Amino acid sequence: MTTLPAAPHARVRRGPDRSRVATYAALLLATVATLVPFLMMLMVSLKPAGIDGLGEAFSLSGLSLESYHRIFASANVIGWTVNSLIYSVVSVVLVLLFASMAGYAFAKKRFPGKEGLFWTFLAMLMVPGQITLIPLFIILSAMNGIDTHWGLIIPTVANAQAVFLMRQFIAGIPDELIEAARIDGASEWRIYWQIILPQTGPILATLGTFVFLWHWNDFLWPLLVAQGDSMRTLTVGLAALQTQNVNTSEVMAGTALSFIPTFLVFLLLQRYFVRSIMTSGLK
């Protein structure tokens, strides 16, 4: 009887890597901790008249869309949503427009005092926004900007973070590209519009996503400026409902509805957002 020789490189089965198991366990724990409040919000919004405890929040019995019908019937949710969309979308357009132009000037143009002006502008990042709220409110009140859309939007257009990010991204665009356009007779506006702006697509999408989320979820500034019910944004309107005779299910229904636009924006701009991160990592 002959015996087969043992394979010289027999595959050795290894047990699960402990560090990998610990990593997956930590990620699973973080995922559950993140999803539980969101799921609780959805479940409570589907309850007809609120809950009495945590166990009832996750119970599948008695689910209905009654709270969603009541919140639309009793509150100006559609008007608040329109105000939030105007505030967020117009702010995104203006912030991206002015930040890209300022970033182009700081990155590629030469003018006296450029560095000093840039660092002075960046100093705005060190000032907490809460400090400027009252002076802005007084100025806006003197200009009759309270309870107006332009009063809500204009003070938030100057965004130092957006200018800084645009300046850093545009600085990476080759100067030869701009010089070639100037030799061909292109004006500065045409260089900005047809050469610089198309190159900044990933960072514009990333900034646009963040600016939209900042303004959509903004609460303090709209609370000061949008004082009338017809001018309230969705965040301010939902907060006002809690002081009225409105149950928790209806407030959660409104909160669940406010999540939809931010989710859609992220889905639409996700590929540009990921591309921007990959481009930054390769540089």
N, C-alpha and C positions, 0 to 999 in steps of 0.2 A: 504494500500500500504506500503510495507516494503522498507526501504532504505538500501543499502549495506554500511557497515562501510568502512571508508577510510583505505587504506593499511598503516600499521604502518611505513613501510620503502619505501614509494613511491620514485621512481627514480626522482631526480630533474635534469632537463636539465640545463646545464651551458653554458654560452656563451664561445666563443673562448678565450683561455688564451692569454692575450695581450703580455706577454713576449715571448710566443711561436710564435705568429704571427710576432713579431719584429725580432725574430731569423731567421725565414724562409725568411722574407723580406730581411734581411741583407745577408743571404746566396744566395738568388736569385740575388741580386744586384752584389755580388762578382762573381757569376758564369757568369753573362752577361758581366761584365767588363773583365773577363778572356777570354771568348770565342770570343768577338767582334774582337780583333786584329787577332786571328787565322782565323776566318771566312773571314775577309777582305783580308788576305793573299791568301786564297784559291780562293776567287772570283776574285781578281786582276790577279792571275795566269791563270785564264780561260778567261781573256779578250784578244782580239787579239793584241792590240797595246797600252796598258796602259789605264789610266783613267784620267778624267779632274776634278773630284770632288768626295766627299764622297757618294753622291747619286748614281753616276754611278758605284761606287764600289760594291754596293749591288743590282744593277739591274740584272735581270735574262736574259736580252736580249743579244744576241751576244756571248754567251758562246761557247768556243771551246778549243781544245787541241793544238792549233797552237803554243802557246808559249812553250809548252813542247817539241814539235817536233823541234822548232828552237833552244832551249837551248842545245839539244843533238847534233844538227848539227853544231852549231857555237862554242861550247866550249868543253873543255876536261872534261866533267862532270863525265864520267865513270872513267877516270883515277884519278880524285880528290876523287871520292867516294872510290875507292880501297885504295888510300893512307890514307884516314880517317879511313877505316876499319882496315888496318894494324896498324896504330898508336893507335887506340882505343883497339882493341882485344888483341894485343901483350902486351900493357901496362896493361890491366886488368889481364892477366895471370901472368905477372912478379910482379905486385904490390901485388896481392893476395898471390903469392908464398912466396915472401920475407917478407911481413907483417905477414903472419901466422907463419913463422919460427921465426921471431924476437919476435912476441907476445908470442909464446911458451917459448922462452928463458927467456924473461922478467917476465913471469908469473910463470913458474914452475922450472926453473933451478937456481942453486946457484953458483955464481962466484963473485970474488972480484970486488968492484966498481959497482955492478949491479944497485943500486938505483941512484948513481951519473950519470952513463951513461944513464939511462932511462930519468932522468929529463933534462940532457943535450940534449938528442935527442928530448924531447918534446919542448925545447926552440926553435926548428925550427918552431914551430907553431906561435911563436911571430914575426917572421921575414917575412915581406911582400914579396911575390914572385917577385914583380917588382924590388926589390933591387938586387936580385941575377941574374937577366936576363943578364946584361952586362958582369959580370965576367964569367958566364957559356958560353956565346957566344964567349968570347975571348979564353977560354980553349978549347972549341969545334973547333974553327977555327984553333988553333995550332995543333989539332989532326986530321985535315982534315975531320971533321964530318959534315960540312955544306953541305946541299943538299943531305943528306943520311938518310935512315930510322933509322939506329941505333943512329945517332946524334939527331934525333927527339925524340926517345923513352927513351934512357938510362937515361938522366938527370931527367926524371919525375918518375923514378921507386921508389926512396926513398920517401915514403909518410908517414910523421909523424902521420897524422890523422888516417891512416889505421892501423899503428902499435899500436897506443894507443887503438883503438877500439878492435883490435884482442887481445891485452893483457888483457883488461878488461873482454872480453868474455871467454877467456881460463882460467882466474883465477877462474871462477865459476865451472870449471870441477873438480870433486872430485879427491883429490890426491890419494885416495885408488885405483882408477882405474889404475893410472900410476904405483903405487907400485906393484899391482898385476901383471901387464905386465912385470915389471922388475924381479919379482920373477920367472915368467915363462920363463925367459931368453930372452925376447925381447930386441933388440938393441934400441938405442935412435932414430935412423932413422925410425925403424919399429913402435915405439910408436907414433912418430909424424905422420907417413903416415897412419897407420891403426887404431889409437885410437883418436888422437887429431883432425886430419883433418875431419873425418866423423862427429864429434860432432859439428863442427863449420859451418855446412851447411847453416843455416839461416843467420849468419853474413857474410859469404862469398858471398851469393847471394845479400845481401843488399849492401855490399861494392862494389861488382862487378857492380851492377847497377849504383851506384854513380860514380865510376871511369870511366865507359864507357861514361856516360853523360858528365863528366868533360872533357875528352879527345876529345869526338866527337864535343863538342861545343867550344873547346879551340881555341883561335884565335891568341893571342899575341906571344906565343912561336913558333908555326908553321910559323907565319909571318916572324920571325927572321931567322929561320933555313931553312925552305923550300922556297928557293928564286926562283928556276926555275919553269917553268910552269908544267913540268912533275912530280915535287915533291910536288906541292901544295896540301894541304888538301881542303876539300869541303868548309869550312868556308872562308879560304883565297882566294880560287878561285872565290867564289861568290862575295866577297868584291871587287876583282879585276875587275869583270865584270862591276861594277858601274862606273869605270873610263873609260870604253870603250864605243863604240857606241852600247849599249845594252839597250833596253827599260825596263821599270819597270816590265812588265808582265813576261818577261823571267827571271829576277832576282827572282821574287816571285815564279815562277815555280821551279827554282832550290832550293829555300828555302823550298818549300813544299815537294820536294823529299828528302831533308835532314832530314825531320821530321820522315820519315818512319822507318829507322833503330832504332831510339831511342824509338819509339812507340812499335816496335816488341820486343825489349829487355825488356821493362817494362811489356808487356803482358806475356812474358815467365817467368819472375822472380817475378811476382806480388805476387804469393802465398807464396813464401819464404820470400819476403819482409814483408808481413803482419804477417807471423808467427814469424819473428824476433822481430817485434814491440810488439806482444802479449807476447812473452817470456820475453822480457825486462820489460814489465809492471807487470808480475807476480812475478818477483824476488824482 
